[in-house]
Every structure is written in C-alpha cells, then in structure tokens.
Amino acid sequence: MRNPTRLLLASLSLLVLGACSGGPGSDAGARGGTARDYTRTESDVTVLPNGTGWTATRTVTLDNDDAGASRAAVSLRTVNGGVTSVAAAVPGDYQIEVTLQASAPTAEQAEEALATMQVQHRDGTDPGALYLDTEVEFAQYQANNVNRSAAIAATLPADLDYDLYQSSINGGASTSGLGGRQAQLFSTNGTVTLAGTWDDAAANSVNGSVSASGDIASLQASTLNGSVESSLSGARDSVADLESSTGSIDAAVNRTVGSTFDLYGDTDVGSVTIVVAGTEPVGTPTSNSAHYRSPDYASGSPRVKITGRTSTGSVTIHE
C-alpha cells in the first residue's frame, strides 16, 4: 500500500501554496477575453455591537449578464470566509455577493480593519465565453483581538459549461447545481462540498471533511484531517480516487442498466467493508484491505471504479 499521509501532504502542500498566492484558477484561465463593464454596488458600512466588541460590515454586489456565452471560466478566492456557488434560477445573469466583516474591541478599530479588505473583480468575454475572476485582497494589518472575514456567494447561470475554481484558507468551499469541464475546490481549514455534473472534479481540504456527489466522470477527493464522502450517479463511466489521513471514507455507488464496478479499499488502522451486489472478491480480502469487481467489468457500460484509502479510519463502499 502507498502511504496516504505522505501523498496527501505533498499534494495538499502544493494546493496551500497555490491558494496563498492567489489560489487555483487565479491565472489567465479566468482572466481571459476582453474586459467589459459590470454593475458594482457597495452598501453602507454598518457597525454593531457583538457582545464582546463591535462588528463592521459592508456588502459588495457584482452583477451582469452572461453575454450569450455557452461556456465560462470562473475563479472565486478569499483568505478568511466561505466561498459558495449555486445555479441561478433566472437564465442569463450572474450575481456575486461579497460580505466583508471586521470585529474589534472598538467601533473605530472595526471600521479601520474593514477598510483593509478590497474586492477585485474582472468580467471578460470572448465569442461564446464568459470569464469571471473575483478575489478579496487582505492588506497587511495587525491589531489585538481583531478578526477580518470576507465571504463570497456566487449565483451563476445554470446552463453554461464551466471551468470553476474556488479556494479559501480559513473557510469552507462549496458548489451545487452547476456543471462542465472541470471544478476545483480547495480549503485549508474548512469543509469542501461539491455537487453537480462534471467531467473532472477535485475537492480537497487540509483540516476539514470533504463531500462530493453527482454525475462526475473523474473525481479526486482528499483531506488530511477529516472524512471523505462521495456518491456518484453511475450514469456514465466514472473513476473516483478518495483519500484521507485521519478520517473515514464512505462511498455510495448507484446502479443503472449495465453498471459494472471495480472497488478497492485500504486502511492501516480501521476496517474495510465493500457491499455491492454482483461484485466478487479479487484475491483474498482482509479486515483492512479488500478489492471487489464485477465479473464483466471490462465489457460493462457504464463502468464505475472507486478507490478509497486512509491511514486511520474505516473505508466503506456500498450501494
């Protein structure tokens, strides 16, 4: 067995470095096309007592249409705060709402800290393509008992083919209702939740649980400290690679007409359970390592392959 901890440390370290320098998707992938005007609305600053001090809040809302695009590259990045994306109910428009907050012992300090966060947004288009790049920049600021956060909530047109990138250092990352060529979600200290229809998807956390579900042809999901859950629709050929260092793995498979399975689980400390009708053991299963496969896997359609590995925790693969 390969060492999940070593592999995860290497891969997640690269993701942390990428997130700290702008995050996955911060390159020209989401900054293409010709820049165009968009609507930007900033609320007044409110400063309210929070029980132990004061919290200053400002909301920045970014709006535009999709320029008739059929595909989109979108990047959403913050340092402290959650990043979410969902499908819009109304076709053709997007809205990105960024909520900036700063808490401090005094109202004056809270307002001062709030002013150190800035929302950068670029809206670009090419014929048939939409490019959106949103990032919250945190200026250097140090003061006792001061906390800054910036949460990004994006409502995006549902019918576009997406390249989607979301990252946060201290906050969760989630998406639902969207689909396309690829999705990459990353959090250092937060949960990651991915749902939708994707050709290729990666959901990774360092200190948080990871959940992925939907029609995903290729899925890579991992965490160092947390559990991993997945549920694939089984509507097409699918491959899922699930890894944790200190946490359990639970993978649910769904059956369609003709479905065949290749399922493998491995753990150092814990147990492996694979219960999927019609599969047979490959080799001799043990309490902490098992491989089951449909007899007609090679000729089946769709074929679903799932690999679950953890150092400390159980691996369960089931219908």
Sine and cosine of phi, psi and omega as CSV:
sin_phi,cos_phi,sin_psi,cos_psi,sin_omega,cos_omega
0.00,0.00,0.66,-0.75,0.09,-1.00
-0.98,0.19,0.37,-0.93,-0.10,-0.99
-1.00,0.08,0.95,-0.32,-0.02,-1.00
-0.88,0.47,-0.63,0.78,-0.04,-1.00
-0.87,0.49,-0.72,0.69,-0.01,-1.00
-0.91,0.42,-0.69,0.73,0.00,-1.00
-0.91,0.42,-0.68,0.73,-0.01,-1.00
-0.93,0.38,-0.64,0.77,0.04,-1.00
-0.86,0.51,-0.68,0.74,-0.01,-1.00
-0.91,0.41,-0.77,0.64,-0.07,-1.00
-0.94,0.34,-0.66,0.75,-0.02,-1.00
-0.96,0.29,-0.48,0.88,0.08,-1.00
-0.89,0.46,-0.65,0.76,0.05,-1.00
-0.90,0.44,-0.62,0.79,0.02,-1.00
-0.93,0.37,-0.62,0.78,0.04,-1.00
-0.88,0.47,-0.71,0.71,0.03,-1.00
-0.87,0.49,-0.66,0.75,0.03,-1.00
-0.90,0.44,-0.67,0.74,-0.01,-1.00
-0.91,0.41,-0.64,0.77,-0.02,-1.00
-0.92,0.39,-0.45,0.89,-0.04,-1.00
-0.98,-0.18,0.24,0.97,0.03,-1.00
0.74,-0.67,-0.34,0.94,0.13,-0.99
1.00,0.02,0.28,-0.96,0.08,-1.00
-0.84,0.55,0.68,-0.73,0.04,-1.00
1.00,0.09,0.10,0.99,-0.04,-1.00
-0.99,0.13,-0.06,1.00,0.00,-1.00
-1.00,0.09,-0.31,-0.95,-0.10,-1.00
-0.92,0.39,-0.14,0.99,0.03,-1.00
-0.83,0.56,-0.60,0.80,0.01,-1.00
-0.94,-0.33,0.10,0.99,-0.02,-1.00
-0.87,-0.49,0.47,0.89,-0.01,-1.00
-1.00,0.09,-0.12,-0.99,0.05,-1.00
0.95,0.32,-0.11,-0.99,0.04,-1.00
-0.99,-0.13,0.83,-0.56,-0.03,-1.00
-0.88,0.47,0.59,-0.81,0.02,-1.00
-0.69,-0.72,0.26,-0.97,0.03,-1.00
-0.95,0.32,0.44,-0.90,0.06,-1.00
-0.55,-0.83,0.17,-0.99,0.01,-1.00
-1.00,-0.03,0.80,-0.60,0.04,-1.00
-0.83,-0.56,0.84,-0.54,-0.01,-1.00
-0.85,-0.53,0.78,-0.62,0.02,-1.00
-0.89,-0.45,0.78,-0.62,0.01,-1.00
-0.97,0.24,0.24,-0.97,0.17,-0.99
-0.92,0.39,0.39,-0.92,0.07,-1.00
-0.99,0.14,0.78,-0.63,0.11,-0.99
-0.94,-0.33,0.62,-0.79,0.03,-1.00
-0.77,-0.63,0.90,-0.44,-0.09,-1.00
-0.76,-0.65,0.51,-0.86,0.08,-1.00
-0.92,0.39,0.58,-0.82,-0.01,-1.00
-0.87,-0.50,0.21,0.98,0.02,-1.00
0.97,-0.23,-0.63,0.78,0.02,-1.00
-0.87,-0.49,-0.11,0.99,-0.03,-1.00
-0.03,-1.00,-0.67,-0.74,-0.05,-1.00
-0.72,-0.70,0.54,-0.84,0.04,-1.00
-0.83,-0.56,0.83,-0.56,0.07,-1.00
-0.98,-0.19,0.68,-0.73,-0.08,-1.00
-0.72,-0.70,0.65,-0.76,0.13,-0.99
-0.62,-0.79,0.66,-0.76,-0.01,-1.00
-0.91,-0.42,0.75,-0.66,0.05,-1.00
-0.91,-0.41,0.83,-0.56,-0.02,-1.00
-0.89,-0.45,0.76,-0.65,-0.05,-1.00
-0.88,-0.47,0.80,-0.60,-0.09,-1.00
-0.71,-0.71,0.53,-0.85,0.18,-0.98
-0.11,-0.99,0.12,-0.99,0.12,-0.99
-1.00,0.02,0.04,-1.00,-0.06,-1.00
-1.00,-0.08,0.16,0.99,0.04,-1.00
0.84,0.55,0.44,0.90,0.01,-1.00
0.94,0.34,0.36,0.93,-0.07,-1.00
-0.96,0.29,0.42,-0.91,0.12,-0.99
-0.95,-0.32,-0.25,0.97,0.04,-1.00
-0.65,-0.76,0.32,-0.95,-0.06,-1.00
-0.48,-0.88,0.54,-0.84,0.17,-0.98
-0.88,-0.47,0.85,-0.52,-0.12,-0.99
-0.77,-0.64,0.75,-0.67,0.05,-1.00
-0.79,-0.62,0.79,-0.61,-0.03,-1.00
-0.77,-0.64,0.86,-0.52,-0.12,-0.99
-0.63,-0.78,0.67,-0.74,0.11,-0.99
-0.54,-0.84,0.20,-0.98,0.02,-1.00
-0.99,-0.12,-0.84,0.55,0.04,-1.00
-0.90,-0.43,0.87,-0.49,0.01,-1.00
0.75,-0.66,0.35,-0.94,-0.01,-1.00
-0.99,0.15,0.37,-0.93,0.05,-1.00
-0.78,-0.62,0.88,-0.48,-0.02,-1.00
-0.79,-0.62,0.49,-0.87,0.15,-0.99
-0.64,-0.77,0.64,-0.77,0.02,-1.00
-0.64,-0.77,0.28,-0.96,0.04,-1.00
-0.98,0.20,0.68,-0.73,0.02,-1.00
-0.97,0.25,0.55,-0.84,0.04,-1.00
-0.97,0.23,-0.49,0.87,-0.02,-1.00
-0.98,-0.22,0.84,-0.54,-0.02,-1.00
-0.90,0.43,0.55,-0.84,0.20,-0.98
1.00,-0.09,-0.21,0.98,-0.04,-1.00
-0.83,-0.56,0.44,-0.90,0.15,-0.99
-0.81,-0.59,0.41,-0.91,0.11,-0.99
-0.58,-0.81,0.78,-0.63,0.05,-1.00
-0.87,-0.49,0.87,-0.48,-0.01,-1.00
-0.94,-0.35,0.82,-0.58,0.00,-1.00
-0.91,-0.42,0.85,-0.52,0.00,-1.00
-0.97,-0.25,0.92,-0.39,0.00,-1.00
-0.99,-0.15,0.74,-0.67,0.01,-1.00
-0.66,-0.75,0.56,-0.83,0.10,-1.00
-0.63,-0.77,0.78,-0.62,0.03,-1.00
-0.93,-0.38,0.66,-0.75,-0.06,-1.00
-0.41,-0.91,0.23,-0.97,-0.01,-1.00
-0.90,0.44,-0.51,0.86,0.00,-1.00
-0.84,-0.55,0.35,-0.94,0.02,-1.00
-0.90,0.43,-0.61,0.79,0.00,-1.00
-0.90,0.43,-0.68,0.73,0.03,-1.00
-0.90,0.43,-0.63,0.78,-0.01,-1.00
-0.89,0.46,-0.69,0.72,0.03,-1.00
-0.91,0.41,-0.63,0.78,0.02,-1.00
-0.89,0.45,-0.70,0.72,0.00,-1.00
-0.92,0.38,-0.59,0.80,0.02,-1.00
-0.87,0.50,-0.60,0.80,-0.05,-1.00
-0.94,0.33,-0.17,0.99,-0.01,-1.00
-1.00,0.05,0.01,1.00,0.03,-1.00
-0.93,-0.36,0.74,-0.67,-0.02,-1.00
-0.78,-0.63,0.63,-0.77,0.01,-1.00
-0.99,-0.13,0.86,-0.51,0.06,-1.00
-0.96,-0.29,0.76,-0.66,-0.02,-1.00
-0.62,-0.78,0.67,-0.74,0.09,-1.00
-0.76,-0.65,0.73,-0.69,0.03,-1.00
-0.87,-0.49,0.88,-0.47,0.00,-1.00
-0.77,-0.64,0.40,-0.92,0.02,-1.00
-0.65,-0.76,0.51,-0.86,0.27,-0.96
-0.80,-0.60,0.26,-0.97,0.10,-1.00
-0.82,0.58,0.89,-0.45,0.03,-1.00
0.99,0.11,0.01,1.00,-0.08,-1.00
-0.71,-0.70,0.59,-0.81,0.07,-1.00
-0.85,-0.52,0.70,-0.71,-0.01,-1.00
-0.82,-0.57,0.84,-0.54,0.00,-1.00
-0.79,-0.61,0.80,-0.59,0.00,-1.00
-0.77,-0.64,0.92,-0.40,-0.04,-1.00
-0.82,-0.58,0.79,-0.61,0.00,-1.00
-0.60,-0.80,0.63,-0.77,0.13,-0.99
-0.99,-0.17,0.85,-0.52,0.01,-1.00
-1.00,-0.10,0.78,-0.62,0.03,-1.00
-0.97,-0.25,0.92,-0.38,0.06,-1.00
-0.95,0.32,0.39,-0.92,0.06,-1.00
-0.87,0.49,0.79,-0.62,-0.03,-1.00
-0.38,-0.93,0.76,-0.64,0.01,-1.00
-0.71,-0.71,0.78,-0.62,0.07,-1.00
-0.31,-0.95,0.51,-0.86,-0.02,-1.00
-0.93,0.36,0.67,-0.74,0.11,-0.99
0.86,0.51,0.59,0.81,0.06,-1.00
-0.90,-0.43,0.73,-0.68,0.03,-1.00
-0.78,-0.63,0.73,-0.68,0.02,-1.00
-0.89,-0.46,0.61,-0.80,0.06,-1.00
-0.54,-0.84,0.44,-0.90,0.03,-1.00
-0.57,-0.82,0.94,-0.33,-0.01,-1.00
-0.99,-0.15,0.70,-0.71,0.00,-1.00
-0.93,-0.37,0.81,-0.58,0.05,-1.00
-0.82,-0.58,0.93,-0.38,-0.06,-1.00
-0.95,-0.32,0.76,-0.65,0.14,-0.99
-0.94,-0.35,0.91,-0.41,-0.19,-0.98
-0.87,-0.49,0.49,-0.87,0.04,-1.00
-0.82,0.58,0.74,-0.68,-0.14,-0.99
-0.96,0.27,-0.43,0.90,-0.21,-0.98
-0.99,-0.14,0.28,0.96,0.03,-1.00
-1.00,-0.07,0.39,-0.92,0.06,-1.00
-1.00,-0.06,0.94,-0.35,-0.23,-0.97
-0.98,-0.20,0.58,-0.82,0.45,-0.89
-0.95,-0.31,0.93,-0.36,-0.16,-0.99
-0.87,-0.50,0.75,-0.67,0.00,-1.00
-0.74,-0.67,0.79,-0.61,0.03,-1.00
-0.67,-0.74,0.68,-0.73,0.02,-1.00
-0.50,-0.87,0.54,-0.84,0.10,-0.99
-0.53,-0.85,0.56,-0.83,0.09,-1.00
-0.99,0.11,-0.82,0.58,-0.01,-1.00
-0.88,-0.47,0.99,0.11,-0.02,-1.00
0.31,-0.95,0.33,-0.94,-0.02,-1.00
-0.99,0.13,0.19,-0.98,0.07,-1.00
-0.70,-0.71,0.76,-0.65,-0.03,-1.00
-0.51,-0.86,0.47,-0.88,0.10,-0.99
-0.55,-0.84,0.54,-0.84,0.06,-1.00
-0.43,-0.90,0.53,-0.85,0.10,-1.00
0.99,0.13,-0.01,1.00,-0.02,-1.00
-0.94,-0.34,0.11,-0.99,0.02,-1.00
-0.24,-0.97,0.16,-0.99,0.03,-1.00
0.44,-0.90,-0.46,-0.89,-0.10,-0.99
-0.94,0.33,-0.70,0.71,-0.02,-1.00
-0.39,-0.92,0.46,-0.89,0.12,-0.99
-0.71,-0.71,0.71,-0.70,0.07,-1.00
-0.77,-0.64,0.89,-0.46,0.01,-1.00
-0.85,-0.52,0.72,-0.70,-0.04,-1.00
-0.59,-0.80,0.64,-0.76,0.15,-0.99
-0.62,-0.79,0.64,-0.76,0.11,-0.99
-0.98,0.18,-0.78,0.62,-0.04,-1.00
-0.81,-0.59,0.97,0.24,-0.01,-1.00
0.05,-1.00,0.24,-0.97,0.03,-1.00
-0.99,0.17,0.45,-0.89,0.05,-1.00
-0.82,-0.57,0.80,-0.60,-0.03,-1.00
-0.76,-0.65,0.85,-0.53,-0.03,-1.00
-0.81,-0.58,0.78,-0.63,0.07,-1.00
-0.58,-0.81,0.66,-0.75,0.01,-1.00
0.45,-0.89,-0.30,-0.95,-0.02,-1.00
-0.88,-0.47,0.94,-0.33,-0.14,-0.99
-0.70,-0.72,0.62,-0.78,0.14,-0.99
-0.96,0.29,-0.63,0.78,-0.03,-1.00
-0.59,-0.81,0.73,-0.68,-0.04,-1.00
-0.58,-0.81,0.61,-0.79,0.08,-1.00
-0.76,-0.65,0.78,-0.63,0.03,-1.00
-0.76,-0.65,0.91,-0.42,-0.14,-0.99
-0.69,-0.73,0.64,-0.77,0.10,-0.99
-0.65,-0.76,0.44,-0.90,0.13,-0.99
-1.00,-0.04,-0.81,0.58,-0.01,-1.00
-0.85,-0.52,0.95,0.31,0.00,-1.00
0.00,-1.00,0.35,-0.94,0.03,-1.00
-0.99,0.16,0.37,-0.93,-0.05,-1.00
-0.78,-0.63,0.70,-0.71,0.04,-1.00
-0.72,-0.70,0.71,-0.71,0.01,-1.00
-0.65,-0.76,0.70,-0.71,-0.01,-1.00
-0.48,-0.88,0.39,-0.92,0.06,-1.00
0.82,-0.58,-0.33,-0.94,0.03,-1.00
-0.99,-0.10,1.00,-0.05,-0.11,-0.99
-0.82,-0.57,0.89,-0.46,-0.05,-1.00
-0.96,0.29,-0.64,0.77,-0.01,-1.00
-0.69,-0.72,0.88,-0.48,-0.07,-1.00
-0.81,-0.59,0.75,-0.66,0.16,-0.99
-0.83,-0.55,0.88,-0.48,-0.03,-1.00
-0.73,-0.69,0.74,-0.67,-0.07,-1.00
-0.44,-0.90,0.40,-0.92,0.11,-0.99
-0.43,-0.90,0.48,-0.88,0.12,-0.99
-0.99,0.11,-0.74,0.67,-0.09,-1.00
-0.81,-0.59,1.00,0.03,-0.01,-1.00
0.31,-0.95,0.08,-1.00,0.01,-1.00
-1.00,-0.09,0.28,-0.96,0.07,-1.00
-0.79,-0.61,0.78,-0.62,0.06,-1.00
-0.80,-0.59,0.61,-0.79,0.06,-1.00
-0.58,-0.81,0.47,-0.88,0.11,-0.99
-0.55,-0.83,0.94,-0.35,-0.03,-1.00
-0.99,-0.17,0.61,-0.79,-0.07,-1.00
-0.92,0.38,-0.47,0.88,-0.03,-1.00
0.96,0.28,0.28,0.96,-0.05,-1.00
-0.98,0.19,-0.28,0.96,0.02,-1.00
-0.50,-0.87,0.13,-0.99,0.06,-1.00
-0.81,0.59,0.76,-0.65,-0.08,-1.00
-0.64,-0.77,0.58,-0.82,0.07,-1.00
-0.75,-0.66,0.77,-0.64,0.02,-1.00
-0.78,-0.62,0.78,-0.62,0.05,-1.00
-0.90,-0.44,0.93,-0.37,-0.12,-0.99
-0.88,-0.47,0.79,-0.62,-0.05,-1.00
-0.64,-0.77,0.60,-0.80,0.13,-0.99
-0.60,-0.80,0.45,-0.89,0.09,-1.00
-1.00,-0.04,-0.79,0.61,0.00,-1.00
-0.80,-0.60,0.98,0.22,0.01,-1.00
0.02,-1.00,0.25,-0.97,-0.03,-1.00
-1.00,0.03,0.31,-0.95,0.06,-1.00
-0.80,-0.60,0.78,-0.62,0.03,-1.00
-0.77,-0.63,0.88,-0.48,-0.04,-1.00
-0.84,-0.54,0.85,-0.52,0.06,-1.00
-0.97,-0.23,0.72,-0.70,0.04,-1.00
-0.92,-0.40,0.57,-0.82,0.03,-1.00
-0.92,-0.40,0.61,-0.79,-0.12,-0.99
-0.98,-0.22,0.73,-0.68,0.18,-0.98
-0.85,-0.53,0.06,-1.00,-0.02,-1.00
-0.88,0.48,0.84,-0.55,0.03,-1.00
1.00,0.00,0.01,1.00,-0.06,-1.00
-0.87,0.49,0.69,-0.72,0.15,-0.99
-0.75,-0.66,0.37,-0.93,-0.18,-0.98
-0.70,-0.71,0.56,-0.83,0.16,-0.99
-0.76,-0.65,0.94,-0.35,-0.23,-0.97
-0.79,-0.62,0.78,-0.63,-0.04,-1.00
-0.69,-0.73,0.70,-0.71,0.07,-1.00
-0.71,-0.70,0.58,-0.81,-0.05,-1.00
-0.49,-0.87,0.67,-0.74,0.05,-1.00
-0.54,-0.84,0.49,-0.87,0.10,-1.00
-0.99,0.12,-0.74,0.67,-0.02,-1.00
-0.81,-0.59,0.97,-0.24,-0.06,-1.00
0.52,-0.86,-0.29,-0.96,-0.03,-1.00
-0.74,-0.67,0.38,-0.93,0.04,-1.00
-0.87,-0.50,0.78,-0.63,0.04,-1.00
-0.77,-0.64,0.85,-0.53,0.05,-1.00
-0.80,-0.60,0.91,-0.42,-0.01,-1.00
-0.74,-0.67,1.00,-0.08,0.05,-1.00
-0.69,-0.72,0.85,-0.52,-0.09,-1.00
-0.85,0.52,0.67,-0.75,0.07,-1.00
1.00,0.01,-0.11,0.99,0.03,-1.00
-1.00,-0.08,0.44,-0.90,-0.02,-1.00
-0.79,-0.61,0.51,-0.86,-0.01,-1.00
-0.91,0.41,0.62,-0.79,0.14,-0.99
-0.97,-0.24,0.91,-0.41,-0.13,-0.99
0.97,0.24,-0.37,-0.93,-0.04,-1.00
-0.95,-0.31,0.93,-0.38,0.01,-1.00
-0.91,0.42,0.53,-0.85,0.14,-0.99
-0.86,-0.52,0.04,-1.00,-0.04,-1.00
-0.91,0.41,-0.43,0.91,-0.04,-1.00
-0.85,-0.52,0.23,0.97,0.08,-1.00
-0.38,-0.93,0.79,-0.62,-0.02,-1.00
-0.47,-0.89,0.53,-0.85,0.01,-1.00
-0.67,-0.74,0.86,-0.52,0.02,-1.00
-0.82,-0.57,0.57,-0.82,-0.04,-1.00
-0.54,-0.84,0.55,-0.83,0.14,-0.99
-0.94,0.33,0.67,-0.74,-0.02,-1.00
-0.84,0.54,-0.54,0.84,-0.03,-1.00
-0.97,-0.24,0.48,0.88,-0.08,-1.00
-0.84,0.55,-0.70,0.72,-0.10,-1.00
-0.87,0.49,-0.54,0.84,-0.04,-1.00
-0.97,-0.26,0.02,1.00,-0.07,-1.00
-0.97,0.24,0.25,-0.97,0.06,-1.00
-0.34,-0.94,0.86,-0.51,0.00,1.00
-0.99,0.17,0.39,-0.92,0.06,-1.00
-0.96,-0.26,0.76,-0.65,-0.02,-1.00
-0.87,-0.50,0.86,-0.51,-0.01,-1.00
-0.87,-0.48,0.81,-0.59,-0.01,-1.00
-0.77,-0.64,0.75,-0.66,0.08,-1.00
-0.83,-0.55,0.83,-0.56,0.03,-1.00
-0.85,-0.52,0.81,-0.58,-0.01,-1.00
-0.73,-0.68,0.68,-0.74,0.10,-0.99
-0.53,-0.85,0.44,-0.90,0.07,-1.00
-1.00,0.08,-0.73,0.68,-0.03,-1.00
-0.78,-0.63,0.96,-0.29,-0.03,-1.00
0.57,-0.82,0.11,-0.99,-0.01,-1.00
-0.99,-0.10,0.38,-0.92,0.11,-0.99
-0.85,-0.52,0.84,-0.54,0.00,-1.00
-0.78,-0.62,0.81,-0.59,0.06,-1.00
-0.83,-0.57,0.81,-0.59,-0.15,-0.99
-0.42,-0.91,0.17,-0.98,0.08,-1.00
-1.00,0.04,0.00,0.00,0.00,0.00
